């Protein structure tokens, strides 16, 4: 499921989520800002998502804008599965 593309001041953030049944099995980035803080934050956000199995993940320090957009796009993908 693709999440909504979220435009931020740093660039566009969009995730894609793969499910195995009701479980989130993978999260990949379709779009992300070309920014060092984003590059560092994305693996952390994905790891936290796989642990939490939800969009309830902590913001990555130094990448608040990207983290917030990631969560929005992730939640849209989760919601789309349930639709």
N, C-alpha and C positions, 0 to 999 in steps of 0.2 A: 504494500500500500504506500502510495506517495503522500507525503504531508504537503501542506500548503507552502508555497514559496513566500518567505517573509523577507521583505526589504528592510534593511537597516542602514544606518549611516556608514557602516563598514563594508556593506555588500549584501547580497542575497544569501539566505540560508534556507535549504530545503533538504529534508531527509526522506529516505525510503526505508520502510520497515518490512521485514519478512517474518511471517508467523508460522509456527508449527503447532497446529491446533489453536489454542488460545495463548500460547507462549510466544513471546518475542524471541526469535532465534538470531536475527541479525539486524543491525541498523547501519545504513550506509548514507553517505552524504552525496546528494545529487548536485547541490550547489553550496559553496561556502566562500566567504571572503578570503582573498589571498593576503593573509595577515599573519605574522608570527604567533600572536596570542591565540588566534583561532586555530592554527595548525597544532598548537600545544593543547588546546582545550578539547578538541573534538574526540581524541581517543579516551579522555577521561569521561566525557559526557556519554559516550557509547558504552563504556564499561559500567558506569553507574546505571544506565538504562537497563542493561542486561541483568544486573543484580536486582534492581527494584522491580523490574517487569512492569514499569509504568513511566509516566512522564514526571513523577515526583522525584526529581534529581536536584542536587545542589548546584548553585551557580558556581562556575569556575572563576576563582579570583583573577582579575585582570582581563577577563573575557565576558563581562556581564552582558553586554549587548548581544554577543553571539549566543551565549548560554540561554538568554531569554527567548531569542528567536528559535533556537533549537527546540526548546520545550514547546513552544507554540506549534511548530511544524510537526513535532513528534506526536503531540496530542491530537492534531488533525488526522494523522495517519492512523492512530489507534481508534479514533472515533469512526473513521471511514470503514474500518474492519467490522465494527459493530453495526453499521448501517444496513 
